[in-house]
Every structure is written in C-alpha cells, then in structure tokens.
Amino acid sequence: MNATIKLEKHFPVLLSELASIISPLYGGTFIDCTFGAGGYSKKILDNKLNSVIALDRDSSVNSTAAKFHSKYKKRFEFHNIKFSDIDQIKRDNIKAIIFDLGYSLNQISDLNRGISFKSKGKLDMRMGLNDFSCDDVISKMSQQSLFKIFKYFGDEKYAKPISKKIVQLRKKNKIETEHLVEIIESIKKKKTGKNKSTKIFQALRIFVNKEITELINGLIKAYNTLPIGGAIVVVTFHSIEDKIVKFFFKEYSEVKNSSRYLPKNSLSKKYFNLTKKKPTIPSKSEVKINPPSRSAKLRFAYKLEDGCDFKKFVNNFNYLKDIENLNFDD
Ligand SMILES: C[S@@+](CC[C@H](N)C(=O)[O-])C[C@H]1O[C@@H](n2cnc3c(N)ncnc32)[C@H](O)[C@@H]1O
C-alpha cells in the first residue's frame, strides 16, 4: 500500500476554489508552477486520471517532491526550474497551468533565509536560482536605485530617507536584517496597522527574486505552452502582481477596434475567455484559520486562440522590468 502524503505546515490558499475551476478539465496533465509544500499538486493527484508536472525554483522542496514521486510514480514529475523557463517542458495536451505566487510558510519561517523581517543576521531573501542576494543589494546599490526599488516595489512613502540612511550607515558597519529593521523604525515613527518593515522587505524580495520579470515571462510562456481550451489560474499576494495578471487576462479577452477609422473586420481577436472578471478571494473562515491568505486573489481564464503577441502587455509593464534590471553600478 502507498504511504499517505503528509503535507508540511504550509496551508494551501483557496484550494477548494481552485479545484472547482479545474475539475471540469480533469483527466490529463496539469502544470503546478509553484509546487511549494505540494498542497495544490496533492489535490490534483487525488484524482487518479490526472498527472502533475511540478516546478519550483527552491531546491529545498526537493525532498517533498521525492515523496510525491514515490507515491504517485509516473503521474508526478518535478523540475527545479523557474517558471519563466516553463517552455523547457515539452508536453502535449496540458489541461491547466497554475501559479500560486509568493512564498510558502516554510520559506518565511526559516529565519536563516532572511526572507522575513523577523530574521536575524545576513540579509539573504533568495528563493533559489538567483544571481545575487539582498545583502548585495543593501551593501552595493546606489541610493537612487534603492530609492526606486522601495518606491515602486514597496510603495514606501519614506523611500528617500530610508535609502539615504542605508547608504550613510553602511560606510561604517555591515547592515544585517535587524539593522535594516532599526533603520526603518527610526524613520517611520508613526504607528500603522502593518509592521513598519513590511513594505521595504516586500520591495527587496521582489527585486532579489526578479518577481515581476518572472511573472510577465511566466504568463506569456504559459499561454504558449497551453493548448486551446486549457486554463491559466493565478493566485497573487500583492497589488503589483494582481495588476499584472488582471491586465494580462482582461486586455486579451475583449474584442476591440484599434481605430475608429478602420473597418469593423479589423477587430482584435479574443485570446482568452474570461468567465469571471472579479477576483476570487478567501472566505472569512479561511482567513481566520490561515491569516496569510487574507491578501490572496485568484484570477483565471481559458485560452481561446493561438498567436497572441502580448506587445501591449509587455510595454505596459516595462517601467517595472527596468527597475528589476538596475545594475550594481547604476
Ligand atoms: C505560495 S508557495 C506555493 C504553495 C503551494 N501551492 C502549496 O499548496 O503548497 C510558492 C512557491 O513558489 C515558488 N516560486 C516562486 N516564484 C517562483 C518562480 N518564479 N519559479 C518557480 N517557483 C517559484 C516558491 O519557491 C514557493 O515554493
């Protein structure tokens, strides 16, 4: 008899909502782009007609993936790659491609990884397969670049004084996690509902892990990987991610006439069927059991046509990609 899979402590967000969207497609292969603790993959594999190809950039999930492999055998395969490399997966008849963005509780609660402002010691924040760590950013980037990262990725009102103080203090001492928290708290004196460090830490995580570029490239490649009729499902956790996903589905699910001087037959095509315009959010009872789910938003659409070029989508978010492309000598 097969051993039962016991999930790690991460709670899968909006799991029954996800299942109700994808269950009409059951009987085929699903790509879980963000395997994490395996909650979504397990739900899909509970139906014996399904197989899962799971991806995760974090190699610390390899042991969970190995357990899945021994239980589900050929129905499960895992790749330690970023989802922006999803085009490496060459498979026909994919039913749905699923993204559950952000961090698993296992990553956040591992204080050695410096993802949370509750960590101590070296600023790291790498999810896996990164080019540099947060320590490199804080110790090497110019004041102007730090300012842009904090302003655009954290919407931090105090981006200017915080970046200035980092650059002043790093001349004397190495800035570690607890020092960064002290700097933020010394500048943001007023009490707010949120922890004062939330925005700056969010901004640094986005930059270190190139989350915007990953998402934009991941969505486009998911569309190219998916056959007509398949679904793309995305769960986001902050407003920048949600803005990108909303634009991606909405822009290409509406028929528009690009110019009022053009004849009616030059209407743009509909590439997605967007059956629900508003995002699905967790119920009060889910938020009560799992408070980190409170900022989750789920959006999905079905592919209707091949051949979308996504130029407008890419151009619309180039200003964010440019910030992720800032160099250490900018
Ligand atoms: C919120 S967790 C997923 C949890 C999972 N749905 C579950 O039920 O256990 C997000 C996971 O996605 C991974 N991840 C985030 N960005 C990624 C990317 N660009 N490519 C591949 N994996 C990524 C993280 O390493 C993390 O393990």
The ligand as a Tripos MOL2 file, in Angstrom:
@<TRIPOS>MOLECULE
LIG
   27    29     1     0     0
SMALL
NO_CHARGES

@<TRIPOS>ATOM
      1 C1          2.9940   30.0660   -2.0790 C.3       1 LIG1
      2 S1          4.1090   28.8030   -2.3800 S.3       1 LIG1
      3 C2          3.1770   27.5630   -3.2060 C.3       1 LIG1
      4 C3          2.4410   26.6830   -2.2900 C.3       1 LIG1
      5 C4          1.7400   25.5260   -2.9770 C.3       1 LIG1
      6 N1          0.6870   25.9430   -3.8790 N.3       1 LIG1
      7 C5          1.1590   24.5790   -1.9500 C.2       1 LIG1
      8 O1         -0.0570   24.3900   -1.9420 O.co2     1 LIG1
      9 O2          1.9180   24.0290   -1.1510 O.co2     1 LIG1
     10 C6          5.0450   29.4560   -3.6870 C.3       1 LIG1
     11 C7          6.1710   28.5500   -4.1760 C.3       1 LIG1
     12 O3          6.5110   29.0270   -5.4640 O.3       1 LIG1
     13 C8          7.8910   29.0300   -5.6270 C.3       1 LIG1
     14 N2          8.1860   30.0630   -6.6230 N.ar      1 LIG1
     15 C9          8.0070   31.3970   -6.5110 C.ar      1 LIG1
     16 N3          8.3940   32.0200   -7.6280 N.ar      1 LIG1
     17 C10         8.8000   31.0480   -8.4820 C.ar      1 LIG1
     18 C11         9.3050   31.0660   -9.8220 C.ar      1 LIG1
     19 N4          9.4900   32.2060  -10.4780 N.pl3     1 LIG1
     20 N5          9.5980   29.8810  -10.3930 N.ar      1 LIG1
     21 C12         9.4170   28.7060   -9.7310 C.ar      1 LIG1
     22 N6          8.9780   28.6380   -8.4600 N.ar      1 LIG1
     23 C13         8.6580   29.7880   -7.8500 C.ar      1 LIG1
     24 C14         8.4360   29.3330   -4.2440 C.3       1 LIG1
     25 O4          9.7550   28.8550   -4.1310 O.3       1 LIG1
     26 C15         7.4430   28.6180   -3.3470 C.3       1 LIG1
     27 O5          7.8890   27.3360   -3.0220 O.3       1 LIG1
@<TRIPOS>BOND
     1     1     2 1
     2     2     3 1
     3     2    10 1
     4     3     4 1
     5     4     5 1
     6     5     6 1
     7     5     7 1
     8     7     8 2
     9     7     9 1
    10    10    11 1
    11    11    12 1
    12    11    26 1
    13    12    13 1
    14    13    14 1
    15    13    24 1
    16    14    15 ar
    17    14    23 ar
    18    15    16 ar
    19    16    17 ar
    20    17    18 ar
    21    17    23 ar
    22    18    19 1
    23    18    20 ar
    24    20    21 ar
    25    21    22 ar
    26    22    23 ar
    27    24    25 1
    28    24    26 1
    29    26    27 1
@<TRIPOS>SUBSTRUCTURE
     1 LIG1         1 GROUP 0 **** ****
